[in-house]
Amino acid sequence: MAVKVEDLIQWPELEALEYAECANPELVLGPRIADATHMFVGVWYPGASDIKVKMLSTGRSYDMKKMSKTGYFAAIVPASKLPKRKADRQKMTPDQFPAYHLVVTRGKVTTEMPDPYRVPSRIDAMDRNLFLNGIHKELTSILGARVVEEDGISGTHFAVWAPNARAVSVVGPFNDWDKTANPMSLQEDVGIYELFVPGVGAGEKYQFRVLNSVGKDVYKTDPVGRLFDLRPEVSAVVYEGDDYKWGDSDWMKTREKYSVTKDAMLVYSFSLAGFVLPDPVSKKTCQLQFHDYRTIADDVSRYCETMGYTHVNILPMLEHPLDQSLGYLTTGYFAPTSRYGKPSDFKYFVDAFHKRGIGVILDWTPTYFPCDTQGLVEFDGTCLYEHLDPRQGIHPHLGTKLYNYGRNEVVNFLVGSAMYMCKEFHIDGLQINSLGPVLYCDFGRSGDDWVPNIYGGNENLEGLEFLRTLNDTIHEEAKGVFTIGHDSVIYPGLSDKTEDGGVGFDLVWNEGWKHDFLDYMQTDPLFRRGRHDTLTLSMAYQYAEEYLLGIGCDDVAGNAGSMFNKMAGMRHQKFASLRLSYGFQLAHPGRVLNFAGTETGELDPWYLGAPLYRHREKTELKTGILPYGWKITDEREEHEKLRGYVSVVNSFYKAHPALYADDDNTSGFEWISAMDAERSTVAFLRRAGSETLLVVCNFTPVPYDKFRIGVPYAGKFKEIFNSDDEKFGGFGFGNPRLRASKAVKQDGRANSIEIRLAPMAIHIFSCEKGK
């Protein structure tokens, strides 16, 4: 054999390999042709004292020669059945060479393993094409870390998108965090680095060391990591999946028939970060200590079932860096945060709610991402996920990075995250906040501090296309899952179907209603007559979108103040106003969402870093989690009655389709009295099918013993709900007897009834047409 090992080594590439600067380690590693009957094998294994090539067909082993002190070994070994034609031999890919294992001795340990650089790419032509076009439906099947088997040996396949990096290697405890130990191979046509590492299994921590485009070493966590180390550590963890047995088959079947615009929706919103242990701060780590997913699920699902909620909305619970945040600065888009347990524990969390007939909605943030160096920012030395131009790439209010929706791969990353959460964790809905910069190029900007679209306008065409793609994909691929858009900015057609030119959300927050209603309720009743239009204005645009009426975290946190203190008047009037507010919210067209603590009249606002629920020794729940507030005082009875009221009004709402089934139809709502500013009262009808309800609200502390109100027809009217009922903490000022209409004109109607109208109260009457 004339050819020598030294003659087949590409020494410049080997030098780059030794300095962890090689993007194509397969040029010096793995098998390639030596001559017509032999193959060359190069191996990189720092710390190894001896390596042999073991041919699987014969079992025969061949010694490798150590070619450098740093750990490079090479050998020329016989290879049977090579192509006869030289041209055909030159076209061979590493996996087409005869199969062999490496027998590696390091210290006193000898290990047999497949050669990582003979292993074929697990990203085939179809995967590459789908990813480049932004339409790969299962991103975790090609990117991230997956436990696989090669030649009977288990290991982990790592892959990361970093097209502009000079070199990438995977590091972790398995290689002593040595950046030179496991260099990854670049698939240039798709910009993905990948490598199979034998012996690495589930539970191993890892990061990607990236030699970026400007020659700087940075250590990045896996963008597609499915499990992360507990903060403050930032490493991803190899996740093999789990054998969790779902118990929600009945829910998943019925979910596909659920309509967000026709069926009842009462959403209880809360943050998992509110569930801290009795001793919230660890003396060892100085980190907050939380209850786990399973404990929270057992208690809160039971509580929500008792309260009559149909859904829960969880503030962001994907992996994020800080405890003292709401979780919107996401660093792990494919991983439930490890603060509360493992992915299987989060599946239990969702399952627990489903078993009680309660859907789970996640806040999800595809709008911006944090500047943490281990995250997506300048991932490969270039603005890979974000825009290069700061006028497009930096959030004007938060200083965070904005996604570049013009890149197919970025869109695929975000849509892939959404689909993974929906399919892997049975999520029922995604709520997307901070839509402003996704909708408008000039959001939060002025003058020349923004970049117009290609037509010179301010619409973010790429952002809009992303939202349409996201909504269409979810509706097509995850049947029964809905999406909710949330921002104070207005864009026409957010909830219109994409085929009709809309953006495709199922629901949109009605920020106008929230702003006007809360402003009205904070106004002293003596002056509400001058603000009456703010109470009724929302119906002027009610049918522009499919609306959700929400009182969220931002509305009861910090300087916003609690709902209790938003109400005008003395203490008992505040409780009456809260009952009226929640009743009016349910009677008004639109789906309903309220943040935890509003149902009990919390006295103090929630603030960042404070536990949402405090521990008490005496509670009906086994964990000691108090499900009704931050700071319940000794005057507990009033808060308990308010909580009881919310439970009753929720059940009442669900029992009467007139309050929800025709929210999107003009026939479902009709004003009776919208102009009574002097007395600050309103009256209206709610309809659905054969049911008609008359709703009368008094927004002043003045009771009326004889209040005449117009009715839709001659008939009988029975009070079926009164927020002033004594059992709710009211005075019992109501209408126990049936009211028969009289032919007395009122409110432009030929017939009317006379009722007792309680102060700060809502009364609801059933309507029976006379024969």
Number of C-alpha atoms within 10 A of each C-alpha: 8 5 11 12 17 11 9 18 18 11 12 11 19 20 12 16 24 20 12 25 25 26 23 21 24 21 18 25 25 22 29 25 21 23 17 16 15 18 20 22 25 27 27 27 20 19 15 18 15 18 27 21 25 21 18 13 10 8 10 11 17 16 16 21 17 19 16 13 9 15 18 23 25 27 24 25 20 14 18 13 10 19 14 10 9 12 9 10 18 11 12 15 13 20 15 15 19 17 18 21 21 20 20 18 17 15 10 6 8 14 12 17 21 25 27 22 25 23 20 15 16 16 16 10 11 10 19 18 14 16 22 18 14 20 20 21 19 17 22 19 14 23 23 24 29 23 20 17 15 18 13 9 13 18 21 24 26 24 28 24 22 22 22 20 24 22 28 33 28 28 22 20 12 16 17 9 18 17 23 24 21 24 28 28 23 26 17 12 11 18 16 22 25 26 24 30 25 20 17 20 21 16 14 16 21 26 21 26 23 26 24 23 18 12 14 12 19 17 22 23 23 30 23 24 26 27 28 29 19 17 16 11 9 23 24 28 23 25 23 16 14 9 7 11 10 15 13 17 12 11 17 16 12 11 17 13 11 14 15 19 20 15 17 24 24 23 26 27 25 21 19 23 26 20 26 21 20 15 11 18 14 12 9 6 9 9 15 18 19 22 21 20 23 20 17 19 20 17 19 20 24 17 16 20 16 14 20 22 25 21 26 28 23 20 21 25 25 24 27 27 21 14 16 13 13 18 23 22 24 26 27 26 26 28 26 25 27 21 22 22 17 20 22 17 19 22 20 22 22 25 27 24 24 25 16 16 18 24 26 24 26 23 22 24 22 26 23 25 24 20 15 14 13 20 21 24 22 20 26 27 21 18 18 21 25 26 20 15 11 16 17 23 20 20 21 18 9 9 14 19 25 25 28 24 25 16 17 16 22 20 27 25 26 22 25 24 23 24 23 22 21 21 15 12 20 21 24 26 25 25 22 20 18 16 23 21 24 24 23 23 23 22 20 13 16 8 6 9 14 18 17 17 14 10 8 8 13 16 20 23 19 19 23 19 18 24 26 21 20 22 24 18 18 22 17 10 13 19 17 20 26 22 23 24 23 19 15 14 14 13 15 11 18 25 21 18 16 18 10 9 12 17 26 25 27 24 24 24 25 24 20 16 24 19 14 18 20 18 15 24 21 15 18 13 20 12 14 21 20 14 16 22 15 17 22 16 15 19 16 8 11 19 15 14 20 24 25 27 23 25 23 19 23 14 21 25 16 14 11 15 18 21 28 22 20 21 23 17 18 9 13 12 17 20 26 26 28 28 28 24 23 21 25 18 21 23 25 23 28 29 28 24 23 23 22 28 29 26 26 26 24 23 20 19 25 26 17 15 14 16 22 24 24 21 19 12 12 10 12 12 16 11 16 17 26 22 21 21 23 22 17 19 12 8 8 10 12 18 23 18 19 22 21 19 25 24 18 17 21 21 16 16 19 20 12 17 22 23 28 28 23 21 26 19 14 13 12 19 23 16 16 21 19 18 17 13 17 12 16 22 22 22 23 21 26 26 23 20 10 7 14 22 25 26 23 24 24 22 25 22 16 14 15 14 13 11 12 17 23 24 27 19 17 20 18 18 21 18 20 14 19 27 33 24 16 12 13 23 21 21 14 15 19 19 19 12 10 13 18 16 22 17 13 13 15 16 18 13 16 16 20 24 22 16 20 16 25 29 23 26 29 28 25 23 21 17 21 16 12 10 5
